[in-house]
Amino acid sequence: MTDTKSPKIALVTGASRGLGAAFAEALAETHHVVAVARTTGALEELDDRIQSKGGAATLAPMDITNTDAMAQLCRSIHDRWGTVDLWVHAAVHAAPLTPADHIDPKDWEKSIATNLTATGQLISFLSPLLGQNGHAVFFDDPHNGEKFFGAYGATKTAQIALAQSWQAESLRTGPQISIVTPTPMPTATRARFFPGEDRAPLKDTRDETARIMADLAL
């Protein structure tokens, strides 16, 4: 008899590299992964790794700041599967480090659009799909108030504040909202902030993903 049970669905935003890619690859062992990122080539490489392990993914090469595209994606997920079991939000814009009075206006706008505005829109799109039993995971990276981190620190802190409000509002009704602070990892974002850093002591993204998934019982 054929098993027609629908797969568990994991949406990973920012899935092309770093922690997002590690989560997408790991979750594909138990979920059908919808992988969102701007870089098509990196998504295809991710898909190759997932398929080599017997998993399956739907690739969504799009920018999360494109409201219409994200709305259509969420609608397509609803029409195909009805729900999202897990949303892992790893997408971020890491603006170059600069004094607060020298922040480039385009970087400032992109930081707000990616780290804050898109997150708020995605919460409103995904809340109905997650329902009472779904789970959303956000990653804190606290640099608020540190010198030269003005654009990133301000918008990332605002993103987490928004997630914390959603977490408090959903405490009794669901979905479950988790906010975790990963151990430093040798990601492209960190390399941009700390060029020349000795990367040997940093934790591998796959190992950190396994730790977080175990802590959250994902």
Secondary structure, 3 states (H helix, E strand, C coil): CCCCCCCCEEEEECCCCHHHHHHHHHHCCCCEEEEEECCHHHHHHHHHHHHHCCCCEEEEECCCCCHHHHHHHHHHHHHHCCCCCEEEECCCCCCCCECHHHCCHHHHHHHHHHHHHHHHHHHHHHHHHHCCCCEEEEECCCCCCCCCEHHHHHHHHHHHHHHHHHHHHCCCCCCEEEEECCCCCCCHHHHHHCCCCCCCCCCCHHHHHHHHHHHHCC
